[in-house]
Amino acid sequence: MKETQIIQRFSPAQCRPFAMDAGTKDSTLRKLGIGVSAKALADYRAIAMDDTAPAGITTPSIATPVQFLQWWNPEIVEVATVPTDVDEIIGKTTAGTFADEEIVQPIVEHIGQAHPYGDLANPRLASWNVNFEARTIVRFEESMEVGTLEEERAARMRLSSAKEKRAACATALEIERNLVAYNGFSDGDNKTYGLLNDPNLPAYVSAASNGATSSPSTEWADKTFLQIQADVLSMIAGLQNSSKGLYNPKTKRATLVVALEAEQYLNKTSEYGVSVAKWLADTYPLITVKSTVFFNGANGDANVAYLVADEINGKKVIEQYVPEVLRFLGVFNKGKSYEEFFANATAGVMVRQPVGVYRLSGI
């Protein structure tokens, strides 16, 4: 039987690009002059047909550039610095001004001694004596400069260069103030001291040895629950005795500050499963335990601990005097950038009541 030939004519207006899809039929393809077997058409509808592409004129590359395959975390991670923790340990007092030279603490002592009474005896006269303890104010400065192009390019990263530089200035000034609060600042004849070297501090007391004959040690890492407990008890008893009872651990608040390297050894337990920290919290609930990395190796490479009463005779034992935490000094506009200037001021730390501090070395 003779096969009937199908003739289909298309005008130029009817000629247009044609794309095959799942609905394309064999009869449609035949009208276009495309012969496709029934099996090939079925395979195309199932998995889509790949055609051999003509040679391209561009450089071969991956299908999708990697920048379109990245997820950018909107949370920015900042590089961590050593904690500025002195405010949490002893607090701070805003006193004085940026222009002041010294913070002065008057100290008054009452002088007198009673004698047996006598009608004809001349009583001695009571009096008072005053001293002035001074601490020198030191000032530090930091600045930043931001350019126009710099700020616009940083904005493409969803960052503000000015904001980050201001934060860097504040952080640098805060780090310096914290260092002064621990170590003081020597600049000739000034008197700016810290928590570790104030001249009013009492001498260190050496911690007891663990009693080992082969490797004797005073460090808490090498001690048992009972030995660490004994060290803590010695500090509490020592502070109560040195203050002549002005500090009473049952009625007065205090802070036990230990070297960061030694803090976790307060969790050593007894044979009954009770830790030193638990015993301390239950027996002396008015004592708060804190730690700082600045007490690591603070006394000739030996770790130290302080027991500091909050108050003696109603007066704070240790003060950190800070006239200015952060002061904005001004801005200088240039043609293509601007500068900002910042400063702070601190007088360091003053131990006002030495009898309210007990220091232990070698933990």
C-alpha positions as CSV (number, residue, x, y, z in Angstrom):
1,M,0.0,0.0,0.0
2,K,1.4,3.4,-1.0
3,E,2.2,5.7,2.0
4,T,0.3,9.0,1.8
5,Q,2.7,12.0,1.8
6,I,1.7,14.8,4.0
7,I,2.5,18.3,2.7
8,Q,2.4,21.2,5.1
9,R,3.2,24.7,4.0
10,F,4.2,27.5,6.3
11,S,4.4,31.2,5.5
12,P,7.3,33.3,6.8
13,A,5.0,34.7,9.5
14,Q,4.3,31.2,10.8
15,C,7.9,30.3,11.2
16,R,9.1,30.7,14.8
17,P,11.3,28.9,17.3
18,F,9.7,25.6,18.5
19,A,10.4,24.0,21.9
20,M,9.6,20.4,22.6
21,D,7.8,19.6,25.9
22,A,5.9,16.7,27.5
23,G,2.8,17.5,25.4
24,T,4.6,17.3,22.0
25,K,3.0,14.8,19.7
26,D,4.4,12.7,16.9
27,S,2.0,14.3,14.4
28,T,3.1,17.8,15.4
29,L,6.7,16.9,14.7
30,R,5.8,15.3,11.4
31,K,4.2,18.6,10.3
32,L,7.4,20.3,11.2
33,G,9.4,17.8,9.2
34,I,10.9,16.1,12.2
35,G,10.8,12.4,12.3
36,V,10.8,10.8,15.7
37,S,10.2,7.1,16.5
38,A,7.6,6.2,19.0
39,K,10.2,4.8,21.4
40,A,12.4,7.9,21.1
41,L,9.5,10.1,21.8
42,A,8.5,8.1,24.9
43,D,12.1,8.3,26.2
44,Y,12.1,12.0,25.7
45,R,9.0,12.5,27.7
46,A,10.4,10.4,30.5
47,I,13.9,11.8,30.9
48,A,14.1,14.8,28.5
49,M,16.3,14.5,25.5
50,D,19.9,15.9,25.4
51,D,20.9,17.3,22.1
52,T,24.5,17.8,21.0
53,A,25.2,21.5,21.3
54,P,27.3,23.3,18.7
55,A,30.8,24.3,19.6
56,G,30.7,27.5,21.7
57,I,32.9,30.6,21.3
58,T,33.3,31.3,25.1
59,T,35.8,29.8,27.5
60,P,34.4,26.6,29.1
61,S,33.4,27.1,32.7
62,I,31.4,25.5,35.5
63,A,27.6,25.7,35.2
64,T,27.1,28.0,38.3
65,P,29.8,30.4,39.6
66,V,30.6,29.7,43.2
67,Q,29.5,33.2,44.4
68,F,25.9,32.1,43.6
69,L,26.4,29.0,45.8
70,Q,27.4,30.8,49.0
71,W,25.4,31.6,52.1
72,W,26.7,34.6,54.1
73,N,26.0,34.5,57.8
74,P,24.5,37.8,58.9
75,E,26.0,37.4,62.4
76,I,29.5,38.9,62.7
77,V,32.0,37.2,65.0
78,E,34.3,39.6,66.7
79,V,37.8,38.6,67.9
80,A,37.7,38.1,71.7
81,T,40.0,40.0,74.1
82,V,40.8,39.4,77.7
83,P,37.8,40.2,79.8
84,T,37.8,43.7,81.4
85,D,36.4,42.4,84.6
86,V,37.7,44.7,87.4
87,D,34.3,46.5,87.6
88,E,32.6,43.2,88.3
89,I,35.1,42.5,91.1
90,I,35.5,45.8,93.0
91,G,33.1,48.1,91.1
92,K,33.9,51.6,90.2
93,T,33.2,55.1,91.5
94,T,32.8,58.0,89.1
95,A,34.6,60.9,90.8
96,G,36.4,64.0,89.8
97,T,36.6,65.4,86.3
98,F,38.7,64.9,83.2
99,A,40.7,68.1,84.0
100,D,41.5,67.1,87.6
101,E,45.0,66.1,88.6
102,E,44.4,63.9,91.7
103,I,41.8,62.1,93.6
104,V,42.4,62.8,97.3
105,Q,41.0,60.7,100.2
106,P,41.1,62.3,103.7
107,I,41.8,59.9,106.5
108,V,40.9,61.0,110.0
109,E,42.2,59.2,113.2
110,H,40.8,59.9,116.6
111,I,43.5,60.2,119.3
112,G,42.8,59.9,123.0
113,Q,43.3,57.6,126.0
114,A,41.0,57.6,129.0
115,H,42.6,57.6,132.6
116,P,41.2,56.8,136.0
117,Y,39.2,59.6,137.4
118,G,40.4,62.0,140.1
119,D,38.9,65.1,141.5
120,L,42.2,67.0,141.4
121,A,43.6,65.2,138.3
122,N,44.0,67.1,135.0
123,P,42.4,64.9,132.3
124,R,44.3,64.6,129.1
125,L,42.9,66.1,126.0
126,A,41.5,64.0,123.1
127,S,42.4,65.1,119.6
128,W,42.4,63.9,116.0
129,N,44.9,63.5,113.2
130,V,44.2,63.8,109.5
131,N,46.2,62.5,106.5
132,F,45.5,62.9,102.8
133,E,45.9,59.9,100.5
134,A,46.2,61.0,96.9
135,R,46.0,59.1,93.6
136,T,47.1,60.6,90.3
137,I,44.7,60.7,87.4
138,V,46.0,59.4,84.1
139,R,44.4,60.0,80.8
140,F,44.5,57.9,77.6
141,E,43.4,58.7,74.1
142,E,42.5,57.0,70.9
143,S,41.3,58.2,67.5
144,M,39.9,57.0,64.2
145,E,39.7,58.1,60.6
146,V,37.1,57.1,58.0
147,G,37.3,57.8,54.3
148,T,34.4,58.3,51.9
149,L,35.3,55.4,49.7
150,E,36.1,53.2,52.6
151,E,32.7,53.7,54.2
152,E,30.9,53.0,50.9
153,R,32.8,49.8,50.3
154,A,32.3,48.6,53.8
155,A,28.6,49.1,53.4
156,R,28.7,46.6,50.5
157,M,29.6,44.0,53.2
158,R,26.7,45.3,55.4
159,L,29.2,46.8,57.8
160,S,29.8,50.3,59.0
161,S,33.5,51.2,59.1
162,A,32.8,54.2,61.3
163,K,30.9,52.1,63.8
164,E,33.5,49.4,64.0
165,K,36.3,51.9,64.5
166,R,34.4,53.7,67.2
167,A,33.9,50.3,68.9
168,A,37.7,49.7,68.5
169,C,38.5,53.0,70.2
170,A,36.2,52.3,73.1
171,T,37.6,48.7,73.5
172,A,41.2,49.9,73.5
173,L,40.4,52.6,76.1
174,E,38.5,50.1,78.3
175,I,41.4,47.6,78.1
176,E,43.8,50.2,79.2
177,R,41.6,51.3,82.1
178,N,41.3,47.7,83.2
179,L,45.1,47.1,83.1
180,V,45.6,50.2,85.3
181,A,43.0,49.0,87.7
182,Y,45.1,45.8,88.3
183,N,48.7,47.0,87.8
184,G,48.6,50.7,88.2
185,F,50.5,53.1,85.9
186,S,54.0,54.4,86.3
187,D,54.8,57.7,84.7
188,G,57.5,59.4,86.7
189,D,56.4,60.6,90.1
190,N,52.7,59.9,89.7
191,K,50.8,57.8,92.3
192,T,48.5,55.6,90.3
193,Y,48.2,52.1,91.7
194,G,46.2,48.9,91.0
195,L,44.6,46.1,92.9
196,L,47.9,44.1,92.8
197,N,50.3,46.8,93.9
198,D,48.5,49.5,96.0
199,P,51.0,50.4,98.8
200,N,48.2,50.1,101.4
201,L,47.8,46.4,100.7
202,P,48.8,43.9,103.4
203,A,51.6,41.4,102.7
204,Y,50.8,38.1,101.1
205,V,50.4,35.0,103.3
206,S,51.8,31.8,101.8
207,A,49.4,28.9,101.4
208,A,50.1,25.8,103.3
209,S,51.8,22.8,101.7
210,N,49.9,19.7,100.8
211,G,52.2,17.7,103.1
212,A,53.5,15.4,100.3
213,T,57.1,14.3,100.9
214,S,58.0,13.4,97.3
215,S,56.5,16.6,95.7
216,P,55.3,19.1,98.2
217,S,53.0,21.8,96.7
218,T,50.9,24.7,97.8
219,E,48.8,24.8,94.6
220,W,45.1,23.8,94.8
221,A,45.6,21.5,91.8
222,D,47.7,19.3,94.0
223,K,45.5,19.5,97.1
224,T,42.6,17.5,98.4
225,F,39.1,18.8,99.4
226,L,40.2,19.2,103.0
227,Q,43.4,21.0,102.2
228,I,41.7,23.5,99.9
229,Q,39.0,23.9,102.5
230,A,41.7,24.6,105.1
231,D,43.2,27.4,102.9
232,V,39.8,29.1,102.5
233,L,39.1,28.8,106.2
234,S,42.6,30.3,107.0
235,M,41.6,33.3,104.8
236,I,38.3,33.9,106.5
237,A,39.8,33.5,110.0
238,G,42.8,35.6,109.0
239,L,40.6,38.5,107.8
240,Q,38.4,38.3,110.9
241,N,41.5,38.4,113.2
242,S,43.4,41.1,111.3
243,S,40.4,43.3,111.4
244,K,39.9,42.7,115.1
245,G,36.4,41.5,114.5
246,L,35.4,44.5,112.3
247,Y,34.8,41.9,109.7
248,N,32.4,39.1,110.8
249,P,31.8,36.4,108.1
250,K,28.4,35.7,109.5
251,T,27.1,39.3,109.2
252,K,29.3,41.1,106.7
253,R,29.6,40.6,103.0
254,A,32.9,39.8,101.3
255,T,34.3,38.7,98.0
256,L,36.7,35.8,97.5
257,V,38.7,36.5,94.3
258,V,40.9,33.7,93.1
259,A,43.2,33.1,90.2
260,L,41.4,31.8,87.1
261,E,43.7,28.8,87.0
262,A,42.7,27.8,90.5
263,E,39.0,28.5,90.5
264,Q,37.8,25.1,89.2
265,Y,39.6,23.3,92.1
266,L,37.0,24.7,94.4
267,N,34.8,22.0,92.9
268,K,36.9,19.2,94.4
269,T,34.7,17.0,96.5
270,S,35.0,15.3,99.8
271,E,34.3,11.6,100.3
272,Y,30.7,12.5,100.9
273,G,30.4,14.2,97.4
274,V,30.4,17.8,98.8
275,S,32.6,20.3,96.9
276,V,34.5,23.1,98.5
277,A,32.4,25.6,96.6
278,K,29.2,24.0,98.0
279,W,30.6,23.9,101.5
280,L,31.5,27.6,101.2
281,A,28.1,28.7,99.9
282,D,26.3,26.8,102.6
283,T,28.5,27.8,105.5
284,Y,29.3,31.4,104.5
285,P,26.5,32.5,102.2
286,L,27.6,36.2,102.5
287,I,30.9,35.4,100.7
288,T,30.8,35.7,96.8
289,V,33.4,33.8,94.8
290,K,34.8,35.5,91.6
291,S,37.9,34.8,89.5
292,T,40.2,36.7,87.2
293,V,43.0,35.8,84.8
294,F,45.0,38.8,86.2
295,F,45.6,36.8,89.5
296,N,47.3,34.0,87.5
297,G,51.0,34.2,88.5
298,A,50.5,37.6,90.1
299,N,53.1,37.1,92.9
300,G,56.3,35.9,91.4
301,D,54.5,33.5,89.1
302,A,52.4,32.2,92.0
303,N,48.6,32.3,91.7
304,V,47.0,34.4,94.3
305,A,43.6,34.9,96.1
306,Y,42.1,37.8,97.9
307,L,39.4,37.9,100.5
308,V,38.0,41.5,100.5
309,A,35.3,42.7,102.9
310,D,32.8,44.9,101.2
311,E,32.9,47.5,104.0
312,I,34.6,48.2,107.3
313,N,32.9,50.7,109.6
314,G,30.4,51.5,106.9
315,K,33.1,52.6,104.4
316,K,34.0,50.7,101.3
317,V,37.3,48.8,101.6
318,I,38.5,49.3,98.0
319,E,37.6,52.0,95.5
320,Q,38.3,52.3,91.8
321,Y,38.1,56.0,90.9
322,V,37.2,56.8,87.3
323,P,36.5,60.4,86.3
324,E,35.7,59.5,82.7
325,V,35.0,56.1,81.2
326,L,34.8,57.5,77.7
327,R,34.9,61.1,76.5
328,F,34.2,62.2,72.9
329,L,36.7,65.0,72.3
330,G,35.7,66.1,68.8
331,V,35.6,65.5,65.1
332,F,37.9,66.9,62.3
333,N,36.4,67.0,58.8
334,K,38.7,66.7,55.9
335,G,38.0,66.8,52.2
336,K,37.6,63.0,51.7
337,S,37.5,61.7,55.3
338,Y,36.9,62.7,58.9
339,E,38.6,61.9,62.2
340,E,37.1,61.4,65.7
341,F,39.0,61.6,69.0
342,F,38.2,59.8,72.2
343,A,39.8,59.7,75.7
344,N,39.3,58.4,79.2
345,A,40.6,59.1,82.7
346,T,41.3,56.9,85.7
347,A,43.0,57.2,89.1
348,G,43.4,53.5,89.4
349,V,42.6,51.7,92.7
350,M,42.9,52.9,96.3
351,V,42.8,50.5,99.2
352,R,41.1,52.6,101.8
353,Q,40.8,50.0,104.6
354,P,43.8,47.7,104.5
355,V,42.4,45.7,107.4
356,G,39.6,44.6,105.1
357,V,41.9,42.6,102.8
358,Y,43.6,39.3,103.2
359,R,45.9,38.0,100.5
360,L,47.0,34.3,100.0
361,S,49.8,33.3,97.6
362,G,50.7,30.0,96.0
363,I,47.3,28.5,95.2
